Amino acid sequence: MTARVTLYSKPGCHLCDDARAVVARVCAELGEEYDEISILDDPALLERYGEEIPVTLVDGRQHDFWRVSEDRLRTALTS
């Protein structure tokens, strides 16, 4: 099963910790998978998202950055 949600983050980021909790909760509730990728592992991701993390993608398209809305994420995954 391919994950519909991708979370771009980096270690030590408190906003990333908050986003991870929301993504994990909503995905578990809906039976969805998510991938988490550290932008520190890819120079292109670091360049693109360095000032916006955490960033969430749903079905490959940017969904949110900095803060993840639980309601908005749930809606995106059920629409």
C-alpha positions as CSV (number, residue, x, y, z in Angstrom):
1,M,0.0,0.0,0.0
2,T,1.4,3.4,-1.0
3,A,1.2,6.1,1.6
4,R,-1.2,8.9,0.7
5,V,0.4,11.3,3.1
6,T,4.0,12.4,3.2
7,L,5.5,14.5,6.1
8,Y,8.7,16.4,5.4
9,S,10.4,17.2,8.6
10,K,13.8,17.4,10.4
11,P,15.1,16.2,13.7
12,G,14.7,18.6,16.6
13,C,11.8,20.5,15.1
14,H,9.0,21.0,17.6
15,L,6.5,21.9,14.9
16,C,7.4,18.7,13.2
17,D,6.6,16.8,16.4
18,D,3.2,18.5,16.6
19,A,2.5,17.7,12.9
20,R,3.6,14.1,13.3
21,A,1.1,13.6,16.1
22,V,-1.7,15.1,14.0
23,V,-0.8,13.1,10.9
24,A,-0.4,9.8,12.8
25,R,-3.7,10.3,14.6
26,V,-5.7,11.1,11.5
27,C,-4.1,8.4,9.4
28,A,-4.7,5.8,12.1
29,E,-8.3,6.9,12.4
30,L,-8.9,6.6,8.6
31,G,-6.7,3.5,8.0
32,E,-4.2,5.4,5.9
33,E,-0.4,5.1,5.8
34,Y,2.0,8.0,5.9
35,D,5.7,8.4,5.2
36,E,8.0,10.7,7.0
37,I,11.1,12.0,5.2
38,S,13.8,14.1,6.8
39,I,14.8,17.0,4.6
40,L,18.3,16.8,5.9
41,D,18.8,13.6,3.9
42,D,18.2,15.3,0.6
43,P,19.8,18.5,-0.5
44,A,17.0,19.3,-2.9
45,L,14.4,18.9,-0.2
46,L,16.4,21.0,2.2
47,E,16.7,23.8,-0.4
48,R,12.9,23.6,-1.3
49,Y,11.4,23.2,2.2
50,G,14.1,24.4,4.6
51,E,12.0,27.4,5.8
52,E,8.6,25.8,5.6
53,I,8.8,22.6,7.6
54,P,6.9,20.7,8.5
55,V,5.3,20.2,5.1
56,T,2.6,17.7,4.4
57,L,1.7,16.3,1.0
58,V,-1.5,14.5,0.3
59,D,-1.5,12.3,-2.8
60,G,1.7,14.0,-3.9
61,R,0.4,17.6,-3.7
62,Q,1.5,20.1,-1.0
63,H,-1.3,20.3,1.6
64,D,0.0,22.3,4.6
65,F,3.2,23.7,6.0
66,W,4.2,24.8,9.5
67,R,0.9,23.7,11.1
68,V,-1.3,20.7,10.2
69,S,-5.0,21.2,10.6
70,E,-6.5,17.9,11.8
71,D,-9.9,18.7,10.2
72,R,-8.4,19.9,6.9
73,L,-6.3,16.7,6.7
74,R,-9.2,14.5,7.5
75,T,-11.3,16.2,4.8
76,A,-8.5,15.9,2.2
77,L,-8.3,12.1,2.9
78,T,-12.0,11.5,2.8
79,S,-12.9,13.6,-0.2
